[in-house]
Amino acid sequence: MTSPGGSPATTPIGSRAEAEGYVAMVCFKHGPPRLYGVELEWTVHHADDPHRPLDAGRLSKALGLHAPATLVRGSPQLPLSRGALVTVEPGGQVEISVPAAESIPRLIDDTAADAAELTALLMDAGLIPGAYGLDPFRAPRRILTVPRYAAMEHAFQRLGPHGPRMMCSTAGLQICLDAGEQDETAVRWRALHDLGPALVGLFANSRRRAGSDTGWASARTEATFGTCAPFTEPPPLDGDPAAAWARTAMEAPVLCLRRGDTWDAPTGLTFGAWADGLADGQVPGGRPTYDDLDYHLSTLFPPVRPRGYLEVRYLDAQAGDGWIAPTLLLTALMSAPMDQVLAAAEPAAGRWFPAAREGLADKLVLQAARDVVDLGTEVLDRTGADPELIAAVATRLQRIVDDTHGRRAS
């Protein structure tokens, strides 16, 4: 990777403004939407007792040559049959992401095949994937000992209990979409955020944490938003999203300083200050490089993260093949006229915390969810998915909102 001027990634960044320009350029890439991606994450449990702490050795044995180097030093990390790499989160959550596909049917087939292969590997070792967006059985416990996660844990612990929960106890479903042509990016960015509360409510399933009822429909969302606010919360949506994201990246704290064996960063150090030379004398090696900046971007966890494409991160993990319904719904919605999408999402737009706390019990979130499901099911055929699958997904989505409406009426 090289800097905008073609210099090596190890070249020092000259200023905050230079860093902002780079972030805006690499995080929002334009072009016709044509690629789709999905990342599935699960907590992992002992099949005979899901309350039992996960053992890193058992997980290593289960994954074998597919294990990442963060779990098994020197592992070749071989991909699964359809190309997905297995990664492991700090608490032992496993994640797969197949290569981006040019069609939804291909994406679903490849992801389903690799998810089944990973599940079989776990089950052969007496382990099972979790079914919720948050571990309902165990308290957070970090099993990876790499410097990245030690530094992040240390930084988050200073801010409260949510960071360790997010790192070690949560599991999400991530859906990846292209940003679109330059004149479409801002409205696609807004639509993905405006849809967020309705979709959080529709697919919330993480009410329990470590054996207790949290009172939140999606306690995973509560943990994520509370990890490092305001940088893990939804951003303001006014103006150019690329410029706004670049400013956010500069104002966010540096979590990992990759110098030596311990990566703890000075408390309060922002990337913008580092790039402007305001941390000279505090940070070994002087100003950051473009490689440091890329790494910093990987430690930011907003609801939608721009990475050259748009990574939707606000959905709870779903049990079994439950990931297919939100994947089809969101990709279908993003193929619809954006004015219709914004109108459907509008009743709940911005109601992230009511959606996370109450789910579809919140009247406006339910209204938006019904409108979003109605619009989405009308255009599910645009995904190119099998008609039988489309019918099954439409029925499932309608049942969620109808069952909620029935409970409210009674």
N, C-alpha and C positions, 0 to 999 in steps of 0.2 A: 504494500500500500504506500502511496506517496501523498505528499501535501498538495494543495491546489497548484502550486508553482512547479510541481514535478520533483521536489526535493524528497529525500528519504523520509520515511515515517519517524525516524529518530531525530529529525531536525527540530530544534526548539521553536516554539510558537512565539511570535514577536509581541503579541498584544491580545487583549480580550476581543477587540474588534476583528482581528484576524481569525481567532477561534470561532467567533460567532458566524462569520462568513462561511467557514468550513462546515459547521454544523448545519446551517441552512441548506447548503449545497448537497451534502451527502445523505441527510435524513429525509428529504422530500425530493424524490426523483419522479420526473413526469413522463407520461406516455399513456397509450391506451390501456385500460385495465385488461389484462389477459392471464395473469397468474394468480393461483389460489394456494393457500397453505393453511395447515392446522397443526397445532401442537397439543398433545394430550399429556396430562400430568396426573399422577395418582400418589396418594399416600400408600405406604406398604405395611402390611400387617402379617403376623403369624396366623396361619389358617386355624390353628387350634385355640388361639387366644388373642384376639385383636388388641387387648389391653397390654400385652407384653411388649417391653421395649424392643425396638428393632436392633438386630445385631449386624454391624457392618460386615463381619465375616460371612454371615449367612447370605446377605445381599450380594456380596462379591462372588460367592460360589454360584448363586443363582444366575447371575449375569454372565459369568465366564468371560470369554474373549470379547463380549459386547460391553463390558464394564468400561466406564471412562477412567482416565488417568487420575481424576480427582478422588476416585474410590480405590483404584488399584494402580499404584505407580508403575509406569512402563507398559500398561495395557495397550494392545493395538486398537482397542475400541472398534471392532469390526461392526459394520452396519447390519441391520436386520435384512431379511430377504428382499424387501421392497425399497431398501435404501435408507431407512430411518436410523439415525444414531441415537443410542440411549445415553441420556445424561442423568445425573443424580443431583438432587438439591441437598441443602445442608442437613435436613432431618431425615434423609433417606428416601424422599419422594423420587419416583422415577418419571422420566419424561421422554417422549419420542416426538420427532418431527421428520416426516418424510420430505423428500425434495419437492419443491413447489411444482404444481401441475397446471397444465393449460386447460384442464376441464375438471368440473366438479365430480363427475363419475369416476375419473381416474384417481382423483384425490381421495375419494371415499374408499375405493377398492384397495388402494395401496395402504392407506392408514388403517383400515380394518384388518388387513392381513398382518401388518406389523404389530398392531395392538394384540391380536390373537397370539402371535408368536411370543411376544414379551410376557403375556399372561401365562402361557404354557411354561416358560422358563421359570417364572416365579413359583408356580404351583408345583413344579418338580422339586423345588427346594422347600416346600411346605409354607410358602408365602402366597398372599393374595393381594391384588390391588384394591385400594379403598374405593368407596362409592360416593364420597362426598367432597365438597370443596374445602373442608377443614377436618382435621383428625378429631373424631368425636370421642375417642377413647383415652388418649395419652397427652400428657403435658409436653410442651416443646423440648426437644433434646437434640443437640447438634451431634451428628456422627461423622461428618467430614472434618478433617483437621487441616485443610489447606489454608494458606495465609489469607486468601480473599475472604473466606467466610469468617475467619477469626476477627479480621478487621471490621467487617460489616456488623457482626454481632456486637462487638465492642462499641461501635458508633451508635447503633440502634438502641442498645441497652441504656444509654444515657438519656434517651428520649422517652422511655416508657416500655410497657410490656408488649406492645404490638409488634415491634420489629422481630424479636425472636419467634413470635407466633407465625408471622408471615414467612420467615425464612424456613422454619422447621416443621410447621403444622398445616400449611395451606397447600391446596392443589387447584390449579386453574385450567380452563379450556381457552386456548388462544387461537384466534382466527386471523389470518393474514391476507390482506387485500392490497392491490396496487392503489397508489394515490391518485391516478388518473391524469388526464391532460392538465396543463398548467392552469387553465381557466376553470377546471372542475375541482381542483384540490381543496380549496377552502370550503366548498359546500359539502364535499364528501367527508372532510374532517369534522365539520359541524354535525352532519347527519350521524356519523358513528358515535359522537358524544350525546346528541339529543336522544338517540335510541337507547343509550346506556341504561337509564333507570328502568324503562319498560322491560328490557332484556334481563337486567339483574333480578327484577321481580319475578319474571317468568321462570327463570331457571335457578332461583335461590334454593339451596338445599343444605346449608351449613349452619344450622341453628345450634347444634351441640358442640361443646368444646371440652375435652378432657373430662367427660362424664357429666357435665352440667349444661343446663339450658342457658344460653347466653341472652335470650330475649331478642336476638337479631335473626331475621330470616336468612341473611347472608353474613355470618360473623367473619367469613373470609374477607368480605369487602370491608368490614369494620377494621380488621387487622391491617389490611393493605393500606387503606386511607390513613390510618393512624401511625404507620411506620415512620414516616419522615415528612409530615405535613409542613408546608402545602405542596411539596414536590411529588407526593404520591397521591394527591387529590386531583379531581378534574381541573383543567386549566381554564382561564378566561378564554373566550372564543372570539373576541373582537380582533379585527385586523388580520394581518398575514400570519398564518399558522407557522410557517418556517421561521420567520423572524422572532415570533413569540417563543417558539421552542428553543431557539438558539439562546435567547435571553435567559430562559428557565435553566438551561444547562449550565450557563455561566454562574447563575446565582445559587445553584444547588451545591451542597457541601461535598467535598471530596471524601469518599468513604475508604478508598484503598490507595495507598501510596506505595507503589511497587518498588521499594528500595530495601534490599536486604531480606532477612528472614521474617521480619515483622512488618506488616503493611499498614499499621495504624497511621492515620493522617492527623496533623495538628487539629485540635478542636476549633471549629469555626472557619476553617479554610475553605473558601469557595474556589471553583475552577477559574472564574473570572479574575479573582485577585491573584491567583497563582500565575495566570497568563500575563497579567500586567506587571509582574515582577514585585508585587507587594509582599510576597512570601520569601523573597530572597534572604538567605540566612537561616530560614526555618526548614527548608526542604533541601535535602541532599541532591546535588546535581543541577540546581538552578531551576530554570523555567521548564514547563511541561513540553513534551513532544506531541506530534499528532497521534502517535501510538498511545500516549497517556490519555489523550482526549477521547479516542475511540473506546478505551477501557472505561473511562469515566461515564460515557454514554450507556455502557452496559450495566451500570449500577443504578440507573434511574428507572423507576417503576410507576409511571403514570397509568391511568386506565387505558389509554391508547398511546402506544409508543411508536414514533416514526423511526424507521430503520432503512430508509430507501423505499420501503413499503409501509403500510399501516398495520400495526400489530395490536389487535383488540385483546385486552387483557382482563376485562372486567367480569368474565363469566365463571361461575363455580364449575369445577369438574363435575362430570355427570357419570352415573353408573352405567356400566356395560356399553352398549352402543348409543346411549343417550346423547352423545356428542353430535350425532348426525343431525338431529332436529335443529339445534341452534346454528349449526354450520350452514345447513340448507336455507334456513330462514334469513340469516344475515346476508349471505351472498345473494339471495334472491332480492332482498330489499335494496341492496346496493346496485342492482341492475334496473330498478324501477325509476321513474321520474323523481328527481330529488325533491321537488315541491310537494309531491304526494307523501314521500317519506317523512319530511319535516312536519307536515300537517298531522300525520298519524302519531308521531312521537311527541308533538307539542304539549299535550296536557301534562306530561310528566317530565318534560325537558328541564334539566337542572335539579330534579328531585332525587338526587343520588342517595342521600342519607335516609329519607323516608322509604325509598325502595329497599335499601339494605336492611333497615330496621323492621319494616312492616311487610315487605314483599307486596303481593297483590292484595293484601288487606288494606293498603292505602288506596283510597277511592280514585285519585287521579292517576296513580300508577296502573291500577286495573283498567281504567278507561283507555289509557295509551296502549297497554298491552293488548287489549281487545282490538283496537284499531290497527295496531302493528301486525297482529296475527291475521286479521282480515285482509289487509293489503298484501302481506307476505304470501299467504296461501293462494292469492290470485295469480301470483307471478312465480310460483315455485317451479313451473315448467321451464322457466328461463334458465334454470340451472342445468338442464339436460339430464337430470337424474331419471332413473327408471320410474315409469308411471306408478308401479305398485309401491315403491318407496315414497314417492311424492304423496300418494294417498294416505299412507301410514303416518307420515310426518304431519300432514294436515290434520288428520284425526287426533293425533297426540297433542298438537298445539291447541286445537279447539277444546279438547277435553280439559286442559290445564285452566284455561280462562273460564270455561263453563262451570267446572267444579268449584272454582273460587267464587264465582258469581252466585252459585247455588248456596254455598255456605254462608255468604253474606246475607242473602235473602232470608235464610232460615233463622 
